[in-house]
């Protein structure tokens, strides 16, 4: 059951990344995402949306959005989610 749940979460996370990324005009390819800053606000907001709606692991999300080390991405998310302006999504 664990593998099935993880696969479902990753599938849902990928769907959210595609939809939110398109809305925020994030590039779709890994190579283009790599060219953006690791802390690009669009990446951070997209990651925050995924974290709010799935239980996908930080290493998967950091790798998918090319945000560097999962712990650094987590710190960006914590700051974003604690910010009252960041909670309006």
C-alpha positions as CSV (number, residue, x, y, z in Angstrom):
1,X,0.0,0.0,0.0
2,X,2.9,2.4,0.7
3,X,4.2,2.3,-2.8
4,X,0.7,2.8,-4.3
5,X,0.1,5.8,-2.0
6,X,3.6,7.3,-2.9
7,X,2.8,6.8,-6.6
8,X,-0.5,8.5,-6.3
9,X,1.0,11.4,-4.4
10,X,3.7,11.8,-7.0
11,X,1.2,11.6,-9.8
12,X,-1.0,14.3,-8.2
13,X,2.1,16.4,-7.4
14,X,3.2,16.2,-11.0
15,X,-0.3,17.3,-12.1
16,X,-0.2,20.3,-9.7
17,X,3.3,21.3,-10.9
18,X,2.1,21.2,-14.5
19,X,-1.0,23.3,-13.9
20,X,0.4,25.8,-11.4
21,X,3.7,26.0,-13.4
22,X,1.8,26.9,-16.5
23,X,-0.2,29.5,-14.7
24,X,3.0,31.0,-13.3
25,X,4.8,30.7,-16.6
26,X,7.4,28.3,-15.3
27,X,9.3,26.4,-17.9
28,X,8.3,22.8,-18.4
29,X,11.6,21.2,-19.0
30,X,14.2,20.3,-16.3
31,X,16.9,22.1,-18.3
32,X,15.0,25.3,-18.4
33,X,14.0,25.0,-14.7
34,X,17.7,24.6,-13.9
35,X,18.4,28.0,-15.4
36,X,16.2,29.7,-12.9
37,X,17.3,30.6,-9.4
38,X,16.7,27.7,-6.9
39,X,14.6,30.1,-4.8
40,X,12.7,31.6,-7.7
41,X,9.4,32.8,-6.2
42,X,7.4,30.9,-8.8
43,X,9.1,27.7,-7.9
44,X,8.6,28.3,-4.2
45,X,4.9,29.0,-4.6
46,X,4.5,26.0,-6.9
47,X,6.3,23.8,-4.3
48,X,4.1,25.2,-1.5
49,X,1.0,24.4,-3.4
50,X,2.2,20.8,-3.9
51,X,3.1,20.5,-0.2
52,X,-0.3,21.8,0.9
53,X,-2.2,19.3,-1.3
54,X,0.0,16.2,-1.3
55,X,2.4,14.4,1.0
56,X,5.1,14.1,-1.6
57,X,8.6,14.0,-0.2
58,X,10.8,17.0,-0.2
59,X,13.6,15.3,-2.1
60,X,11.1,14.5,-5.0
61,X,9.8,18.0,-5.1
62,X,13.3,19.7,-4.9
63,X,14.5,17.5,-7.7
64,X,11.4,18.0,-9.8
65,X,11.5,21.8,-9.6
66,X,15.3,21.9,-9.5
67,X,15.4,23.7,-6.2
68,X,18.7,22.3,-4.9
69,X,19.0,20.5,-1.6
70,X,15.7,19.4,0.0
71,X,16.5,21.0,3.3
72,X,17.1,24.4,1.7
73,X,13.8,24.1,-0.2
74,X,12.1,23.2,3.0
75,X,13.3,26.4,4.7
76,X,12.0,28.4,1.7
77,X,8.7,26.7,2.1
78,X,8.5,27.3,5.8
79,X,9.1,31.0,5.4
80,X,6.6,31.2,2.6
81,X,3.9,29.3,4.5
82,X,4.4,31.4,7.6
83,X,4.1,34.6,5.7
84,X,0.4,35.8,5.8
85,X,0.7,36.9,2.1
86,X,1.9,33.4,1.2
87,X,-1.2,31.7,2.7
88,X,-3.6,33.1,0.1
89,X,-3.3,30.2,-2.3
